[in-house]
């Protein structure tokens, strides 16, 4: 069952501007080392950083409690993006039998992310 859907849109120029003024501080505060390494390996890291920023915002729109920027990060698995979580956030998702699905996109001016929070029935709880 779908519990929530989060969507976020980020202007690439906004990320570019922040990076020009506070690059190291912004990266360290908002992104996991794996995210930074992936993005900096791209010809232009701005769209990838913006998409990951949008993913964190989109997840926060689904999640009922505040969390830190580095409690949620984006990994690539078989070429597809997926969300990874801090230990405490991952535990909370497990306890609620929830998982998050992620889609990212970007254009020349924007990056966007959609997160769908899904709740599964606990194993063994289906009818007799």
DRENDRENLUM-701496 format. One record per residue: residue number from 1; residue in three letters; x, z, y of N, C-alpha, C in turn. Coordinates in Angstrom, 3 decimals. Layout:
BEGIN
- NUM	ALA	X	Z	Y	X	Z	Y	X	Z	Y
...
# end
This chain:
BEGIN
- 1	UNK	0.837	0.000	-1.163	0.000	0.000	0.000	0.895	0.000	1.245
- 2	UNK	0.558	-0.808	2.222	1.313	-0.839	3.474	0.909	0.367	4.318
- 3	UNK	1.910	1.115	4.734	1.696	2.313	5.542	1.814	1.985	7.026
- 4	UNK	2.789	1.144	7.367	3.027	0.819	8.777	3.830	-0.467	8.880
- 5	UNK	3.697	-1.112	10.030	4.490	-2.295	10.352	5.107	-2.062	11.717
- 6	UNK	6.409	-2.305	11.819	7.105	-2.178	13.094	7.735	-3.500	13.470
- 7	UNK	7.660	-3.846	14.736	8.232	-5.079	15.257	9.003	-4.747	16.510
- 8	UNK	10.188	-5.343	16.664	10.928	-5.164	17.902	11.608	-6.467	18.273
- 9	UNK	11.660	-6.739	19.572	12.265	-7.935	20.133	13.312	-7.494	21.147
- 10	UNK	14.526	-8.052	21.045	15.632	-7.669	21.919	16.176	-8.919	22.608
- 11	UNK	16.395	-8.824	23.893	17.032	-9.914	24.627	18.536	-9.870	24.377
- 12	UNK	19.114	-11.009	24.001	20.549	-11.063	23.723	21.361	-10.702	24.966
- 13	UNK	20.889	-11.105	26.146	21.614	-10.785	27.375	21.696	-9.281	27.615
- 14	UNK	20.696	-8.543	27.166	20.718	-7.078	27.309	21.862	-6.483	26.493
- 15	UNK	22.005	-6.950	25.261	23.093	-6.457	24.404	24.439	-6.905	24.966
- 16	UNK	24.525	-8.148	25.400	25.771	-8.682	25.972	26.193	-7.840	27.182
- 17	UNK	25.248	-7.502	28.030	25.541	-6.718	29.225	26.048	-5.319	28.876
- 18	UNK	25.398	-4.673	27.943	25.840	-3.338	27.522	27.239	-3.401	26.918
- 19	UNK	27.490	-4.405	26.109	28.813	-4.538	25.490	29.905	-4.770	26.529
- 20	UNK	29.589	-5.506	27.572	30.581	-5.754	28.628	30.956	-4.466	29.358
- 21	UNK	30.003	-3.551	29.483	30.249	-2.319	30.225	30.731	-1.154	29.364
- 22	UNK	30.182	-1.046	28.124	30.444	0.150	27.308	30.645	-0.218	25.840
- 23	UNK	31.427	-1.225	25.550	31.527	-1.781	24.199	31.768	-0.724	23.115
- 24	UNK	32.859	-0.019	23.201	33.231	0.921	22.129	32.213	2.042	21.991
- 25	UNK	31.767	2.586	23.096	30.788	3.677	23.063	29.456	3.209	22.477
- 26	UNK	28.992	2.048	22.913	27.727	1.506	22.414	27.806	1.239	20.911
- 27	UNK	28.863	0.575	20.474	28.997	0.263	19.047	29.068	1.535	18.210
- 28	UNK	29.901	2.478	18.625	30.073	3.712	17.847	28.790	4.537	17.800
- 29	UNK	28.021	4.515	18.866	26.801	5.332	18.928	25.638	4.728	18.144
- 30	UNK	25.570	3.399	18.071	24.382	2.740	17.536	24.542	2.072	16.175
- 31	UNK	25.763	1.815	15.739	25.945	1.006	14.531	26.881	1.668	13.526
- 32	UNK	26.581	1.440	12.265	27.443	1.901	11.174	28.670	0.990	11.105
- 33	UNK	29.779	1.492	10.588	30.984	0.658	10.483	30.742	-0.665	9.743
- 34	UNK	29.900	-0.645	8.708	29.615	-1.874	7.964	28.906	-2.903	8.850
- 35	UNK	28.020	-2.424	9.696	27.310	-3.327	10.602	28.273	-3.951	11.611
- 36	UNK	29.129	-3.139	12.175	30.093	-3.623	13.160	31.006	-4.664	12.520
- 37	UNK	31.509	-4.375	11.327	32.405	-5.312	10.642	31.709	-6.645	10.374
- 38	UNK	30.476	-6.587	9.896	29.729	-7.822	9.623	29.531	-8.626	10.905
- 39	UNK	29.071	-7.970	11.950	28.768	-8.675	13.199	30.027	-9.248	13.842
- 40	UNK	31.094	-8.484	13.856	32.317	-8.965	14.483	32.964	-10.096	13.702
- 41	UNK	32.590	-10.273	12.448	33.103	-11.388	11.653	32.371	-12.697	11.976
- 42	UNK	31.260	-12.606	12.721	30.495	-13.795	13.094	31.151	-14.474	14.296
- 43	UNK	30.946	-15.780	14.415	31.499	-16.519	15.554	31.030	-15.907	16.875
- 44	UNK	29.756	-15.570	16.955	29.192	-14.858	18.103	28.500	-13.610	17.553
- 45	UNK	29.058	-12.435	17.772	28.473	-11.222	17.198	27.180	-10.761	17.876
- 46	UNK	26.886	-11.244	19.076	25.751	-10.743	19.854	24.414	-10.892	19.118
- 47	UNK	24.066	-12.078	18.571	22.773	-12.185	17.882	22.647	-11.222	16.697
- 48	UNK	23.718	-11.037	15.949	23.665	-10.131	14.797	23.533	-8.679	15.230
- 49	UNK	24.252	-8.305	16.283	24.113	-6.937	16.806	22.704	-6.701	17.338
- 50	UNK	22.176	-7.674	18.066	20.831	-7.530	18.631	19.786	-7.421	17.530
- 51	UNK	19.937	-8.206	16.480	18.981	-8.140	15.372	19.032	-6.780	14.694
- 52	UNK	20.218	-6.229	14.548	20.345	-4.912	13.920	19.789	-3.812	14.827
- 53	UNK	20.011	-3.953	16.110	19.422	-3.016	17.067	17.896	-3.068	16.957
- 54	UNK	17.350	-4.278	16.888	15.900	-4.454	16.755	15.397	-3.844	15.448
- 55	UNK	16.176	-3.968	14.373	15.770	-3.406	13.077	15.632	-1.884	13.163
- 56	UNK	16.572	-1.243	13.841	16.509	0.216	13.989	15.273	0.626	14.792
- 57	UNK	14.994	-0.124	15.859	13.814	0.145	16.680	12.527	-0.111	15.890
- 58	UNK	12.497	-1.203	15.131	11.307	-1.532	14.338	11.038	-0.455	13.298
- 59	UNK	12.104	0.057	12.654	11.896	1.126	11.679	11.368	2.379	12.369
- 60	UNK	11.903	2.712	13.540	11.436	3.917	14.241	9.949	3.816	14.562
- 61	UNK	9.458	2.611	14.806	8.042	2.419	15.097	7.178	2.665	13.859
- 62	UNK	7.776	2.601	12.688	7.058	2.865	11.432	7.157	4.318	11.007
- 63	UNK	8.233	4.966	11.371	8.548	6.296	10.852	7.988	7.366	11.779
- 64	UNK	7.305	8.376	11.250	6.626	9.353	12.104	7.532	10.394	12.763
- 65	UNK	8.814	10.411	12.421	9.724	11.422	12.961	10.919	10.749	13.622
- 66	UNK	11.438	11.383	14.651	12.625	10.861	15.322	13.836	10.959	14.387
- 67	UNK	14.767	10.045	14.564	16.017	10.065	13.800	17.102	9.456	14.667
- 68	UNK	18.346	9.608	14.235	19.472	9.075	14.998	19.677	7.584	14.762
- 69	UNK	20.359	6.945	15.713	20.633	5.515	15.605	21.397	5.166	14.336
- 70	UNK	22.295	6.040	13.924	23.124	5.723	12.759	22.528	6.259	11.458
- 71	UNK	21.285	6.740	11.509	20.586	7.145	10.287	19.964	5.959	9.574
- 72	UNK	19.913	4.830	10.255	19.348	3.595	9.699	20.339	2.482	9.999
- 73	UNK	20.682	1.698	8.997	21.561	0.563	9.242	21.182	-0.600	8.338
- 74	UNK	21.707	-1.764	8.699	21.376	-2.991	7.987	22.562	-3.414	7.126
- 75	UNK	22.271	-3.674	5.855	23.245	-4.233	4.926	22.770	-5.611	4.494
- 76	UNK	23.661	-6.408	3.957	23.284	-7.696	3.383	23.400	-7.557	1.873
- 77	UNK	22.366	-7.974	1.182	22.341	-7.896	-0.277	21.858	-9.241	-0.802
- 78	UNK	22.712	-9.942	-1.533	22.382	-11.290	-2.010	21.966	-12.197	-0.855
- 79	UNK	22.647	-12.053	0.280	22.364	-12.886	1.441	21.187	-12.443	2.271
- 80	UNK	20.466	-11.435	1.829	19.269	-10.967	2.544	19.553	-9.620	3.197
- 81	UNK	18.965	-9.393	4.370	19.152	-8.088	5.005	18.266	-7.039	4.347
- 82	UNK	18.774	-5.818	4.298	17.971	-4.694	3.843	18.395	-3.468	4.627
- 83	UNK	17.483	-2.524	4.721	17.783	-1.282	5.428	18.425	-0.277	4.486
- 84	UNK	19.381	0.447	5.017	19.990	1.578	4.321	19.771	2.799	5.207
- 85	UNK	19.812	3.986	4.593	19.431	5.197	5.311	20.407	6.336	5.054
- 86	UNK	20.470	7.258	6.019	21.229	8.491	5.827	20.646	9.232	4.628
- 87	UNK	21.395	10.158	4.107	20.960	10.910	2.925	19.613	11.598	3.156
- 88	UNK	19.451	12.246	4.305	18.204	12.985	4.551	17.015	12.042	4.734
- 89	UNK	17.221	10.942	5.394	16.132	9.983	5.588	15.776	9.295	4.266
- 90	UNK	16.781	8.958	3.479	16.524	8.357	2.159	15.741	9.332	1.278
- 91	UNK	16.083	10.613	1.340	15.368	11.630	0.561	13.912	11.732	1.013
- 92	UNK	13.683	11.711	2.321	12.314	11.782	2.837	11.494	10.573	2.387
- 93	UNK	12.091	9.395	2.382	11.400	8.200	1.902	11.056	8.338	0.417
- 94	UNK	12.009	8.838	-0.383	11.751	9.038	-1.820	10.615	10.024	-2.040
- 95	UNK	10.627	11.124	-1.302	9.576	12.143	-1.449	8.197	11.593	-1.108
- 96	UNK	8.141	10.661	-0.182	6.872	10.045	0.211	6.560	8.802	-0.636
- 97	UNK	7.468	8.479	-1.568	7.320	7.285	-2.422	7.207	6.027	-1.562
- 98	UNK	8.046	5.970	-0.522	7.993	4.853	0.408	9.284	4.048	0.379
- 99	UNK	9.149	2.772	0.687	10.301	1.901	0.858	10.053	1.031	2.082
- 100	UNK	11.143	0.535	2.657	11.048	-0.283	3.861	11.551	-1.681	3.561
- 101	UNK	10.809	-2.667	4.019	11.177	-4.076	3.867	11.532	-4.609	5.249
- 102	UNK	12.532	-5.478	5.312	13.069	-5.923	6.594	13.168	-7.436	6.664
- 103	UNK	12.840	-7.977	7.819	13.088	-9.377	8.126	13.704	-9.450	9.519
- 104	UNK	14.760	-10.262	9.652	15.459	-10.441	10.922	15.418	-11.907	11.328
- 105	UNK	15.454	-12.146	12.625	15.571	-13.516	13.133	16.181	-13.464	14.525
- 106	UNK	16.728	-14.600	14.961	17.190	-14.688	16.348	17.153	-16.130	16.822
- 107	UNK	17.070	-16.264	18.135	17.105	-17.564	18.788	18.262	-17.519	19.787
- 108	UNK	18.296	-18.449	20.693	19.372	-18.443	21.700	19.231	-17.302	22.693
- 109	UNK	18.017	-16.770	22.837	17.779	-15.747	23.855	17.331	-14.395	23.315
- 110	UNK	16.803	-14.363	22.097	16.227	-13.133	21.558	16.614	-12.913	20.102
- 111	UNK	16.516	-11.669	19.697	16.604	-11.298	18.283	15.394	-10.414	17.990
- 112	UNK	14.889	-10.521	16.779	13.706	-9.743	16.415	13.845	-9.208	15.004
- 113	UNK	13.121	-8.133	14.760	13.080	-7.542	13.429	11.662	-7.064	13.151
- 114	UNK	11.276	-7.215	11.892	10.006	-6.687	11.413	10.329	-5.772	10.236
- 115	UNK	9.744	-4.589	10.249	9.880	-3.645	9.143	8.482	-3.338	8.626
- 116	UNK	8.330	-3.437	7.319	7.081	-3.059	6.659	7.382	-1.842	5.808
- 117	UNK	6.684	-0.754	6.087	6.844	0.478	5.323	5.765	0.500	4.252
- 118	UNK	6.201	0.573	3.009	5.289	0.499	1.867	5.326	1.798	1.080
- 119	UNK	4.165	2.224	0.624	4.062	3.401	-0.238	3.670	2.938	-1.635
- 120	UNK	4.453	3.395	-2.615	4.183	3.075	-4.018	3.560	4.285	-4.688
- 121	UNK	2.774	4.025	-5.717	2.241	5.144	-6.501	3.383	5.750	-7.296
- 122	UNK	3.447	7.071	-7.336	4.492	7.714	-8.141	4.386	7.276	-9.600
- 123	UNK	5.530	7.176	-10.254	5.548	6.797	-11.670	4.687	7.783	-12.468
- 124	UNK	3.871	7.247	-13.343	3.043	8.074	-14.198	1.762	8.549	-13.548
- 125	UNK	1.479	8.134	-12.311	0.276	8.616	-11.646	-0.892	7.646	-11.744
- 126	UNK	-0.684	6.520	-12.415	-1.777	5.564	-12.561	-2.787	6.094	-13.553
- 127	UNK	-4.015	5.641	-13.406	-5.117	6.145	-14.243	-4.857	6.036	-15.724
- 128	UNK	-5.578	6.833	-16.521	-5.388	6.875	-17.990	-5.880	5.620	-18.646
# end
